Each structure stands twice: as structure tokens, then as C-alpha cells.
Amino acid sequence: MRFDIGQGFTPAERNALIRFAVAVGTRAKCATRSLLRPLKIRDLQSALREQEGGHRKIIEEYSRKAAEYEAGVTPLSEAALSFFEGAPSKEHFAAYCNDIIRQEQEVLRRSRREYQISVSYGFLPRKLLRFHRSLSPRVTFGYSNVLHEECDFVLTDEVRRAFLASSLAELPQYKGDWTHDFGYVYFGSLIELFYEDLTVFAGERCILETVSHEGICGADFTDEELERFLAWEGKPAARRKLVQKLRAAGREAEK
């Protein structure tokens, strides 16, 4: 069941669920905020092409949707029907698609004119740099205009232990301590190896997804996984209370 564990859950509750996802997951992703390597023009050009390709794909998709849509015939999701307050006319739907296309065209136009590059690994110890490179980092813009690195890696026992012993092993130190919440993870100190947007998979299923800077955190655990969570780390009373809260939130979201 999918759970929104952002608003309504405490940092300590999110911490427990994030740690559990790392403990049971098989693969994970995370991102840096800058380059942890010297800038190479070929990396920049590759990241720009990737970014432009993503925008062109969206433009092509909405151009096709506008051309193929027939009111009352083309199926729409419940979310789309709610947004349009029913099945829109072809003209209304086309206008909506064209607005998105114009937005994407404008972003595409600016993509090579507005971007930021920061190279920052002067305080990163060699041991942590080797660990970072073992996580298969690649240079990208992702969803931003800031060049950084994204890691996509298998949660081996060694990597899992490292993440569970990172800042994830600590609770927030004070009110508003964003560095210990919403998928931010650091090793050593904040100026050494720092990640955001932690995402965890169990097989092909995404069991944890965070957008750190927006304070977004979602989880997707099966009933069997929630049963495992009850006994995890030897805190059954607190875990049972949290599972009950999760199930209540899940039922509310389904209404």
C-alpha cells in the first residue's frame, strides 16, 4: 500500500521507515548537489543532451495526445477527470496540451542558457570518495538546472551497512533540522559526502521515494513487509503504533 509519510508524520517516524526501506531494499538511488569530480566538457554536453531529450519527449507526447483525443472516447485517468471536472471537449483538452507544450518549449529554449556548475569535493576523504564512486555515479541535470551526480546502485550488505551507519542512524538534532529528514543522507560530515533524494527499490517496486528539498516522502510497503517492520530493531510497541498510523493514513487516502 502506498503511504504519504510527509505531513502528519514526525521526523523520527520517517527516519524509522527510511531506515527500514534501506534494510529490506535491493537497490537505491540518491543524488549529490554538485560534481564530486573535475568538470569535463563531454559530461556537460551529455547531460545537456539528456535534459533536452526529456523535454522533447514531453512535447512529442502532448502533441500526440492533443491530436488523438476524442471527447467521450479517449480514456482519461481519474485524476485527469477530476482536474477537468469531467471529460473535456477536444478544444479544451488541446488547449491544455498546448499550454504544456509551450512551457516545455520555453524550458528547452533556456536549457543551454541557464545552468549552474559547482565542483565541490575538496574536503572529501579518499575513502569516502572511493565509496561514492562504487555507487555508479553519473553526471546529469536530473530535474534541475544544477549539474550534479546521480547514483544508482545495488544495496549489497556492505553498502547497506554503510547507509544504516550514516546520518540515517541519527535523529534530527533540533527543530527544523532538515539534514536528518526527507531523504538527506551524509557520511562523515555535511561538507564531506552529502546526498539527497534517496529512493529505494525492492526488486522493481519502489518502496521509498523522497524529493528532499520539497519535503516529499512516500513509502509503499506490503502487508508482509509491515509485519517484518513490527519486529525490526526490537521496538514492537512503537512500531505497532506507527503501522496503525500508516494503515489509517492509507485508508484515508483511498477515500
N, C-alpha and C positions, 0 to 999 in steps of 0.2 A: 504494500500500500504506500502511496506517495504522501509524504508529510512535509508541510512547510514548517521548518523549525527556526524561522526568523523571529518575527514579532510574536510575543506570547511565550517564548522560551527564554530561560536565563542563559548567560554565558557558560555557566557551569554545566547546564543540561546539554547545550550544544557541544561543549568540549567532550562530554562523555560519548555522545553519539558520533562525533567526528572520529574520536579515537577508536571506537568500536568498528566503524567503517574501515579504517586502516587495518585493524586487526583481522577482519574477515575478508577484505577485498583481495582481488588478484592483480589488479592493475590500477595505476593512478596517473593523474596529470597535475601539473602546477606550473606557475609562470613566475619569472623574475620581473623586476621593474626596470631593468637596464641590461646592457650587454655585459656578460662576465667573460669577455674575450676582446681582443683588438678588433676594431671595425674593419671589415673587408667589403669593398665595393660590390663584389659578386653576391655577398649575403644581403646587402641592401637592395640590390636590383631584384634578387629572387623574392624578397619579402614584398617589394612594391608590386611585382607581377602577381603574386598570390593575392594581395589585397585587391588589386584591380579586377582580377578574375572573379573574386567573390561578388563584387558589385555588379559586374556584367552578367553574372549568373542570375542575380536577383532581377535585373532589368529584363532579361530574356524570359524569366519565369512569369513576371507580371504582365509582360506583353502578350504572352501565350494565354494566360488566364483571361485577360480582357477580351481577346479575340474569340475564345472558345466558350465564354459564359453565355448561358441561356437561362433567363429567369424562370424559376419553377422546374427546370430540368437538371441543370448542373447542381450536383450535391454540394452543400456547404456544411462546415462543422458547426456544432452547437455554439461555439464561441463566435464564429462569424455571423450566425443568425442573430445572436444576441446583440452584437455590435451594430448590425444594420437594422435591428428591430424587425426581423423578418427577411424574406427573400427580396433582395434589391432588384430594381429594374436593370436592364443591361446598361443603360446610360449611367445610372448611379454607380454601378459596380465598375464600369470602365473609368469613370472619373476618379474613383478611389484608387484604382490601379495606376492611373496616370500620375496621381499625386506622389505615390511611392516611387514611380519611375523617375520623376523629376528630382525627387530628393536624392535618389541613388546617383543620378547623373551629375548632380552638383557635388556630391561627396567624391565621386570619381574624378571630376574636374580638378578638385583641390588636392587629390591624394599625393601628387608629386610636388605640390607647392607648400604643404603644411605638414611637417612631421618633425619629430624630436628624436635625437640620438644621445644617449648617455652611456658612456663606458665607465663602469664602476666596479672594480674588483681589487683595488689597491690594498684593502685590509683583509682580503680573503686568504686564509691559510691554505697552504698547498694540499693538505689532507682534505679539507672541505671542497677545494676546487676539484680534486680528483673524484670526490663523491658526486659533486654536481655533474661532472662530465659522464659519470656512469649512468646518469638518468636520461641519456639520449636527448640533450637539449638541442633545439634548432632555433634559428633566428627568424622572427616573424613580427608583424604588427598586431596579429590577432584581431580583436575588435576595436583597437585603439589606433592612435597615430604616433604612438611611442614605440620605437624599436626595442625589442626585448627578446628573451628566450623562453620557449615553452618546452617543458619536459613531458614525455610520455613513456612510462616505464613499468616493468613488471614488479609487483610487490614480492620480491624474494624475501626469505626470512631475514637476511642481513639488512635490506632496505627497510623492511617493516620495523625491525628493532630500532633502526636509526630514527625513523619518523616518530615512533612512540616515545623515544627518549629525547626528542627535540622540545621546542617550546610547547608542543601539544601536551607535554607531561605537566605543565603548569596551568593553574587557573589565572584569570585576569588579576592583576596586582592592585587595581584601583578602579573606581567607577569610570567608565569611558575608555578603558584600556583596550583599544582596538587591535593591538598587536597580538593578543591572545584570543581572538574571536574571528568568526566568519571565514575560516579557511586560510588565515595568515599563519605561516609557519616559518620559524627561523632556527638556524643551527649556530651555536656559538653565541653571537650577539647580533643585534639589529644591523650592525654595519658589516657583518661577515656574510652569511648566506641566508638570504631572505626570499621567501616565496609567498605568492597569493593565489587565489582561485583554485584551491585544492579540490580535485574531483576524483572520486574513487569508483571503480567498477568491480562487480563480481561476475566474471565471465563477460558477457556482452551487456549486462544490465548495469545501468548507472545507479549506484546505491547512495551516493553523496555528491551534491553539486553546490558549489559556492561561487558567488560573484562578490569578492571581498569588499571592494570599495563601495559597493551599493548596499552592503549589509544583507545580502540574499543568501539563504542557506536552505537547501531542500534535501530530504532523505527518502529512500524507497527501500523498505525492509520487508521481507516476507514474514509470515507468522512464525516460521521455524527460526529465522534469524532473531526475531524479537524474543523468542524463548531462550535462545542462547545468550542474549543480552542480559536477561534476568540474573544469570549466574556469573556473568563476566566481572572480573576484578573483585569478586566477593562482597558485593554491596546489594544483596537481594531486596531489601526494603526500599532503598532509594531507587533502584532500577525498576521495581514493580510500579512505584508511583509514577515514574517517568513514562513507562509503557502505557499505563492507563491514560496519561495526559496525551500521549501520541495518538492512541486509538480514538479518544474523544475529539481531537483536532481533525483526524481523518474523517470521522463520521460527519462532523460539521461541514467540512469542505465538500462532501459528496451531496449535501442537501441542495 
